Amino acid sequence: MRRAILPAACCAVLAGGCGSSASSSAPAGSTRTSAPSHTQSGPHLTVDAPPSFGAPSPSAPVLSGLVTITYRYFTIDPDVIRVKVGATVLWRNTDPGPDNVTSVSGPQHLASGNLAEGATYRVRLTRPGVIHYLSTLHPATMNGTIQVLR
């Protein structure tokens, strides 16, 4: 009986350390209100926290032209940006599963539908304001903020 307890105890200790933890590294000049926690469950990320949208710093650069945002490892890079009115934002999904771009607030509506691995979604931003968006499939780790300035 003692031999059966030792392997079971080892498995329990090892299982306690299993799982996934992602850290969202917000770019310099941005703030994030909280760090969501999540776990890996099958091929998709399971979240147990609501989205936490970052806020751009007033000193962050204002981008123009074509700005690329990459969906990678169930995160968004960069997740907080400032752009000029007229900039085009291109999202590229490099995750092996689907993701999407869906606005939850702001002056423009974003709705990409599900993007397969390698797919892109492009929008020209024409109205000033703050857009909060997320992937409805992974909202706690895949959410972003775009501040559109004149």
CYANA upper distance limits for C-alpha pairs under 8 A (distance plus 0.5 A):
  1 MET  CA      5 ILE  CA      7.08
  2 ARG  CA      6 LEU  CA      7.14
  3 ARG  CA      7 PRO  CA      7.58
  4 ALA  CA      8 ALA  CA      7.00
  5 ILE  CA      9 ALA  CA      6.53
  6 LEU  CA     10 CYS  CA      6.71
  7 PRO  CA     11 CYS  CA      6.68
  8 ALA  CA     12 ALA  CA      6.76
  9 ALA  CA     13 VAL  CA      6.81
 10 CYS  CA     14 LEU  CA      6.68
 11 CYS  CA     15 ALA  CA      6.45
 12 ALA  CA     16 GLY  CA      6.76
 13 VAL  CA     17 GLY  CA      7.46
 14 LEU  CA     18 CYS  CA      7.17
 19 GLY  CA     39 THR  CA      6.36
 19 GLY  CA     40 GLN  CA      6.26
 20 SER  CA     38 HIS  CA      7.78
 20 SER  CA     39 THR  CA      5.94
 20 SER  CA     40 GLN  CA      5.97
 21 SER  CA     37 SER  CA      7.70
 21 SER  CA     38 HIS  CA      7.13
 21 SER  CA     39 THR  CA      7.33
 22 ALA  CA     38 HIS  CA      8.44
 23 SER  CA     35 ALA  CA      8.35
 24 SER  CA     35 ALA  CA      8.25
 24 SER  CA     75 THR  CA      7.36
 24 SER  CA    141 THR  CA      7.98
 26 ALA  CA     30 SER  CA      6.79
 26 ALA  CA     31 THR  CA      7.49
 26 ALA  CA     32 ARG  CA      7.74
 26 ALA  CA     54 GLY  CA      8.42
 26 ALA  CA     78 PRO  CA      7.80
 26 ALA  CA     79 ASP  CA      7.30
 26 ALA  CA     80 VAL  CA      7.78
 27 PRO  CA     78 PRO  CA      7.23
 27 PRO  CA     79 ASP  CA      8.27
 27 PRO  CA     80 VAL  CA      7.74
 28 ALA  CA     60 ALA  CA      7.98
 29 GLY  CA     56 PRO  CA      6.94
 29 GLY  CA     57 SER  CA      5.19
 29 GLY  CA     58 PRO  CA      8.05
 29 GLY  CA     59 SER  CA      6.82
 29 GLY  CA     60 ALA  CA      5.58
 30 SER  CA     54 GLY  CA      7.13
 30 SER  CA     55 ALA  CA      6.18
 30 SER  CA     56 PRO  CA      5.02
 30 SER  CA     57 SER  CA      5.33
 30 SER  CA     60 ALA  CA      7.87
 30 SER  CA     80 VAL  CA      7.20
 31 THR  CA     54 GLY  CA      5.87
 31 THR  CA     55 ALA  CA      5.81
 31 THR  CA     56 PRO  CA      7.08
 31 THR  CA     57 SER  CA      7.60
 32 ARG  CA     52 SER  CA      7.41
 32 ARG  CA     53 PHE  CA      6.97
 32 ARG  CA     54 GLY  CA      4.76
 32 ARG  CA     55 ALA  CA      6.95
 33 THR  CA     52 SER  CA      6.64
 33 THR  CA     53 PHE  CA      7.52
 33 THR  CA     54 GLY  CA      6.99
 34 SER  CA     52 SER  CA      6.57
 35 ALA  CA     52 SER  CA      7.91
 36 PRO  CA     48 ASP  CA      8.21
 36 PRO  CA     49 ALA  CA      6.05
 36 PRO  CA     50 PRO  CA      7.88
 36 PRO  CA     51 PRO  CA      7.97
 36 PRO  CA     52 SER  CA      7.79
 36 PRO  CA    140 ALA  CA      6.53
 36 PRO  CA    141 THR  CA      7.37
 37 SER  CA     47 VAL  CA      7.49
 37 SER  CA     48 ASP  CA      6.90
 37 SER  CA     49 ALA  CA      6.77
 37 SER  CA    140 ALA  CA      8.34
 38 HIS  CA     45 LEU  CA      7.87
 38 HIS  CA     46 THR  CA      6.63
 38 HIS  CA     47 VAL  CA      5.09
 38 HIS  CA     48 ASP  CA      6.05
 38 HIS  CA     49 ALA  CA      7.71
 38 HIS  CA    140 ALA  CA      8.34
 39 THR  CA     45 LEU  CA      6.96
 39 THR  CA     46 THR  CA      6.08
 39 THR  CA     47 VAL  CA      6.93
 39 THR  CA     48 ASP  CA      8.32
 40 GLN  CA     44 HIS  CA      7.31
 40 GLN  CA     45 LEU  CA      5.50
 40 GLN  CA     46 THR  CA      6.38
 41 SER  CA     45 LEU  CA      6.46
 41 SER  CA     46 THR  CA      6.44
 43 PRO  CA     97 GLY  CA      8.44
 44 HIS  CA     97 GLY  CA      8.10
 45 LEU  CA     74 PHE  CA      7.95
 45 LEU  CA    138 HIS  CA      7.13
 46 THR  CA    138 HIS  CA      7.80
 47 VAL  CA    138 HIS  CA      7.28
 47 VAL  CA    139 PRO  CA      8.06
 47 VAL  CA    140 ALA  CA      6.55
 47 VAL  CA    141 THR  CA      8.29
 48 ASP  CA    140 ALA  CA      8.05
 49 ALA  CA    140 ALA  CA      6.24
 50 PRO  CA    139 PRO  CA      7.47
 50 PRO  CA    140 ALA  CA      5.84
 51 PRO  CA    139 PRO  CA      5.94
 51 PRO  CA    140 ALA  CA      4.72
 51 PRO  CA    141 THR  CA      7.58
 51 PRO  CA    142 MET  CA      8.39
 51 PRO  CA    143 ASN  CA      6.94
 52 SER  CA    140 ALA  CA      7.25
 52 SER  CA    143 ASN  CA      7.75
 53 PHE  CA    132 HIS  CA      7.39
 53 PHE  CA    143 ASN  CA      6.80
 53 PHE  CA    144 GLY  CA      6.45
 53 PHE  CA    145 THR  CA      6.83
 54 GLY  CA     79 ASP  CA      7.97
 54 GLY  CA     80 VAL  CA      6.65
 54 GLY  CA    144 GLY  CA      7.20
 54 GLY  CA    145 THR  CA      6.65
 55 ALA  CA     80 VAL  CA      7.24
 55 ALA  CA    145 THR  CA      7.26
 56 PRO  CA     60 ALA  CA      7.22
 56 PRO  CA     80 VAL  CA      6.42
 56 PRO  CA     81 ILE  CA      6.92
 56 PRO  CA     82 ARG  CA      7.36
 56 PRO  CA    145 THR  CA      8.09
 56 PRO  CA    146 ILE  CA      8.46
 56 PRO  CA    147 GLN  CA      7.68
 60 ALA  CA     81 ILE  CA      8.32
 60 ALA  CA     82 ARG  CA      7.57
 61 PRO  CA     82 ARG  CA      7.14
 62 VAL  CA     81 ILE  CA      8.19
 62 VAL  CA     82 ARG  CA      5.36
 62 VAL  CA     83 VAL  CA      5.37
 62 VAL  CA     84 LYS  CA      6.83
 62 VAL  CA    149 LEU  CA      8.42
 63 LEU  CA     67 VAL  CA      7.66
 63 LEU  CA     81 ILE  CA      8.34
 63 LEU  CA     82 ARG  CA      6.63
 63 LEU  CA     83 VAL  CA      4.94
 63 LEU  CA     84 LYS  CA      6.67
 63 LEU  CA     87 ALA  CA      8.08
 64 SER  CA     83 VAL  CA      6.15
 64 SER  CA     84 LYS  CA      5.92
 64 SER  CA     85 VAL  CA      8.44
 64 SER  CA     86 GLY  CA      7.98
 64 SER  CA     87 ALA  CA      5.42
 64 SER  CA     88 THR  CA      8.12
 65 GLY  CA     86 GLY  CA      8.00
 65 GLY  CA     87 ALA  CA      5.30
 65 GLY  CA     88 THR  CA      6.50
 66 LEU  CA     87 ALA  CA      6.61
 66 LEU  CA     88 THR  CA      5.37
 66 LEU  CA     89 VAL  CA      6.40
 66 LEU  CA     90 LEU  CA      7.60
 67 VAL  CA     87 ALA  CA      7.72
 67 VAL  CA     88 THR  CA      6.65
 67 VAL  CA     89 VAL  CA      5.30
 67 VAL  CA     90 LEU  CA      6.62
 68 THR  CA     89 VAL  CA      6.34
 68 THR  CA     90 LEU  CA      5.27
 68 THR  CA     91 TRP  CA      6.41
 68 THR  CA     92 ARG  CA      7.84
 69 ILE  CA     76 ILE  CA      7.35
 69 ILE  CA     77 ASP  CA      6.15
 69 ILE  CA     78 PRO  CA      6.45
 69 ILE  CA     79 ASP  CA      8.19
 69 ILE  CA     89 VAL  CA      7.71
 69 ILE  CA     90 LEU  CA      6.57
 69 ILE  CA     91 TRP  CA      5.24
 69 ILE  CA     92 ARG  CA      6.81
 70 THR  CA     76 ILE  CA      6.30
 70 THR  CA     77 ASP  CA      5.68
 70 THR  CA     78 PRO  CA      7.70
 70 THR  CA     91 TRP  CA      6.22
 70 THR  CA     92 ARG  CA      5.38
 70 THR  CA     93 ASN  CA      6.58
 70 THR  CA     94 THR  CA      7.51
 71 TYR  CA     75 THR  CA      6.27
 71 TYR  CA     76 ILE  CA      5.28
 71 TYR  CA     77 ASP  CA      6.98
 71 TYR  CA     91 TRP  CA      7.68
 71 TYR  CA     92 ARG  CA      6.51
 71 TYR  CA     93 ASN  CA      5.21
 71 TYR  CA     94 THR  CA      6.24
 71 TYR  CA     95 ASP  CA      6.98
 71 TYR  CA     99 ASP  CA      8.38
 71 TYR  CA    142 MET  CA      8.40
 72 ARG  CA     76 ILE  CA      6.81
 72 ARG  CA     77 ASP  CA      7.80
 72 ARG  CA     93 ASN  CA      7.29
 72 ARG  CA     94 THR  CA      5.88
 72 ARG  CA     95 ASP  CA      5.89
 73 TYR  CA     94 THR  CA      8.40
 73 TYR  CA     95 ASP  CA      6.51
 74 PHE  CA     95 ASP  CA      7.43
 74 PHE  CA    138 HIS  CA      7.63
 74 PHE  CA    141 THR  CA      6.87
 74 PHE  CA    142 MET  CA      6.68
 75 THR  CA    141 THR  CA      6.08
 75 THR  CA    142 MET  CA      5.44
 75 THR  CA    143 ASN  CA      8.34
 76 ILE  CA    141 THR  CA      8.37
 76 ILE  CA    142 MET  CA      6.20
 76 ILE  CA    143 ASN  CA      7.47
 76 ILE  CA    144 GLY  CA      7.56
 79 ASP  CA    143 ASN  CA      7.30
 79 ASP  CA    144 GLY  CA      5.00
 79 ASP  CA    145 THR  CA      6.81
 80 VAL  CA    144 GLY  CA      6.15
 80 VAL  CA    145 THR  CA      5.29
 80 VAL  CA    146 ILE  CA      6.46
 81 ILE  CA    145 THR  CA      6.96
 81 ILE  CA    146 ILE  CA      5.56
 81 ILE  CA    147 GLN  CA      6.85
 82 ARG  CA    146 ILE  CA      6.23
 82 ARG  CA    147 GLN  CA      5.15
 82 ARG  CA    148 VAL  CA      6.48
 82 ARG  CA    149 LEU  CA      7.77
 83 VAL  CA     87 ALA  CA      6.84
 83 VAL  CA    146 ILE  CA      7.69
 83 VAL  CA    147 GLN  CA      6.75
 83 VAL  CA    148 VAL  CA      5.54
 83 VAL  CA    149 LEU  CA      6.65
 84 LYS  CA    148 VAL  CA      6.05
 84 LYS  CA    149 LEU  CA      5.33
 84 LYS  CA    150 ARG  CA      6.22
 85 VAL  CA    125 LEU  CA      6.32
 85 VAL  CA    126 THR  CA      5.68
 85 VAL  CA    127 ARG  CA      6.70
 85 VAL  CA    128 PRO  CA      6.74
 85 VAL  CA    148 VAL  CA      6.30
 85 VAL  CA    149 LEU  CA      6.19
 85 VAL  CA    150 ARG  CA      5.86
 86 GLY  CA    124 ARG  CA      6.53
 86 GLY  CA    125 LEU  CA      5.85
 86 GLY  CA    126 THR  CA      5.70
 87 ALA  CA    124 ARG  CA      6.26
 87 ALA  CA    125 LEU  CA      6.23
 87 ALA  CA    126 THR  CA      8.23
 88 THR  CA    122 ARG  CA      7.29
 88 THR  CA    123 VAL  CA      6.02
 88 THR  CA    124 ARG  CA      4.63
 88 THR  CA    125 LEU  CA      6.61
 89 VAL  CA    122 ARG  CA      6.17
 89 VAL  CA    123 VAL  CA      5.95
 89 VAL  CA    124 ARG  CA      6.84
 89 VAL  CA    125 LEU  CA      7.96
 90 LEU  CA    120 THR  CA      7.14
 90 LEU  CA    121 TYR  CA      6.12
 90 LEU  CA    122 ARG  CA      4.83
 90 LEU  CA    123 VAL  CA      7.12
 91 TRP  CA    101 VAL  CA      8.41
 91 TRP  CA    120 THR  CA      5.91
 91 TRP  CA    121 TYR  CA      5.68
 91 TRP  CA    122 ARG  CA      6.88
 92 ARG  CA    118 GLY  CA      7.03
 92 ARG  CA    119 ALA  CA      6.52
 92 ARG  CA    120 THR  CA      5.00
 92 ARG  CA    121 TYR  CA      7.29
 93 ASN  CA     98 PRO  CA      8.24
 93 ASN  CA     99 ASP  CA      7.34
 93 ASN  CA    115 LEU  CA      7.14
 93 ASN  CA    116 ALA  CA      7.42
 93 ASN  CA    117 GLU  CA      5.94
 93 ASN  CA    118 GLY  CA      5.89
 93 ASN  CA    119 ALA  CA      6.24
 93 ASN  CA    120 THR  CA      6.87
 94 THR  CA    117 GLU  CA      5.78
 94 THR  CA    118 GLY  CA      5.96
 94 THR  CA    119 ALA  CA      8.41
 95 ASP  CA     99 ASP  CA      8.22
 95 ASP  CA    117 GLU  CA      6.11
 95 ASP  CA    118 GLY  CA      8.40
 96 PRO  CA    116 ALA  CA      8.04
 96 PRO  CA    117 GLU  CA      5.75
 97 GLY  CA    116 ALA  CA      6.77
 97 GLY  CA    117 GLU  CA      6.60
 98 PRO  CA    114 ASN  CA      6.20
 98 PRO  CA    115 LEU  CA      5.72
 98 PRO  CA    116 ALA  CA      5.18
 98 PRO  CA    117 GLU  CA      6.93
 99 ASP  CA    114 ASN  CA      5.95
 99 ASP  CA    115 LEU  CA      5.85
 99 ASP  CA    116 ALA  CA      7.46
 99 ASP  CA    135 SER  CA      6.29
 99 ASP  CA    136 THR  CA      8.15
 99 ASP  CA    137 LEU  CA      6.82
 99 ASP  CA    138 HIS  CA      8.23
100 ASN  CA    111 ALA  CA      8.06
100 ASN  CA    112 SER  CA      6.27
100 ASN  CA    113 GLY  CA      6.16
100 ASN  CA    114 ASN  CA      5.24
100 ASN  CA    115 LEU  CA      6.14
100 ASN  CA    134 LEU  CA      7.93
100 ASN  CA    135 SER  CA      5.25
100 ASN  CA    136 THR  CA      7.20
100 ASN  CA    137 LEU  CA      7.89
101 VAL  CA    110 LEU  CA      6.94
101 VAL  CA    111 ALA  CA      6.21
101 VAL  CA    112 SER  CA      5.72
101 VAL  CA    113 GLY  CA      7.61
101 VAL  CA    114 ASN  CA      8.42
101 VAL  CA    121 TYR  CA      8.43
101 VAL  CA    133 TYR  CA      7.01
101 VAL  CA    134 LEU  CA      6.23
101 VAL  CA    135 SER  CA      5.75
101 VAL  CA    136 THR  CA      8.20
102 THR  CA    109 HIS  CA      8.26
102 THR  CA    110 LEU  CA      5.66
102 THR  CA    111 ALA  CA      5.17
102 THR  CA    112 SER  CA      7.11
102 THR  CA    113 GLY  CA      8.44
102 THR  CA    133 TYR  CA      5.82
102 THR  CA    134 LEU  CA      5.93
102 THR  CA    135 SER  CA      6.59
102 THR  CA    136 THR  CA      7.37
103 SER  CA    108 GLN  CA      8.40
103 SER  CA    109 HIS  CA      6.33
103 SER  CA    110 LEU  CA      5.38
103 SER  CA    111 ALA  CA      7.21
103 SER  CA    131 ILE  CA      7.26
103 SER  CA    132 HIS  CA      6.27
103 SER  CA    133 TYR  CA      4.46
103 SER  CA    134 LEU  CA      6.92
104 VAL  CA    131 ILE  CA      8.10
104 VAL  CA    132 HIS  CA      6.19
104 VAL  CA    133 TYR  CA      5.95
104 VAL  CA    134 LEU  CA      7.96
105 SER  CA    109 HIS  CA      8.27
105 SER  CA    130 VAL  CA      8.22
105 SER  CA    131 ILE  CA      6.12
105 SER  CA    132 HIS  CA      5.88
105 SER  CA    133 TYR  CA      7.69
106 GLY  CA    129 GLY  CA      6.83
106 GLY  CA    130 VAL  CA      5.83
106 GLY  CA    131 ILE  CA      4.67
106 GLY  CA    132 HIS  CA      6.95
107 PRO  CA    127 ARG  CA      6.60
107 PRO  CA    128 PRO  CA      7.43
107 PRO  CA    129 GLY  CA      6.43
107 PRO  CA    130 VAL  CA      7.60
107 PRO  CA    131 ILE  CA      7.23
108 GLN  CA    125 LEU  CA      7.92
108 GLN  CA    127 ARG  CA      7.43
108 GLN  CA    131 ILE  CA      7.71
110 LEU  CA    123 VAL  CA      8.39
110 LEU  CA    133 TYR  CA      8.15
112 SER  CA    121 TYR  CA      6.67
115 LEU  CA    119 ALA  CA      5.93
115 LEU  CA    120 THR  CA      7.37
115 LEU  CA    121 TYR  CA      8.34
125 LEU  CA    148 VAL  CA      7.83
127 ARG  CA    148 VAL  CA      7.49
128 PRO  CA    147 GLN  CA      8.00
128 PRO  CA    148 VAL  CA      5.16
128 PRO  CA    149 LEU  CA      5.64
128 PRO  CA    150 ARG  CA      6.72
129 GLY  CA    147 GLN  CA      6.37
129 GLY  CA    148 VAL  CA      5.69
129 GLY  CA    149 LEU  CA      7.27
130 VAL  CA    145 THR  CA      7.43
130 VAL  CA    146 ILE  CA      6.19
130 VAL  CA    147 GLN  CA      4.92
130 VAL  CA    148 VAL  CA      6.62
131 ILE  CA    145 THR  CA      6.18
131 ILE  CA    146 ILE  CA      5.59
131 ILE  CA    147 GLN  CA      6.86
131 ILE  CA    148 VAL  CA      8.30
132 HIS  CA    143 ASN  CA      7.90
132 HIS  CA    144 GLY  CA      6.36
132 HIS  CA    145 THR  CA      5.16
132 HIS  CA    146 ILE  CA      7.09
133 TYR  CA    143 ASN  CA      6.16
133 TYR  CA    144 GLY  CA      5.89
133 TYR  CA    145 THR  CA      6.91
134 LEU  CA    138 HIS  CA      8.17
134 LEU  CA    139 PRO  CA      6.06
134 LEU  CA    142 MET  CA      6.10
134 LEU  CA    143 ASN  CA      4.48
134 LEU  CA    144 GLY  CA      6.60
135 SER  CA    139 PRO  CA      5.87
135 SER  CA    142 MET  CA      6.15
135 SER  CA    143 ASN  CA      6.98
138 HIS  CA    142 MET  CA      6.07
139 PRO  CA    143 ASN  CA      6.32
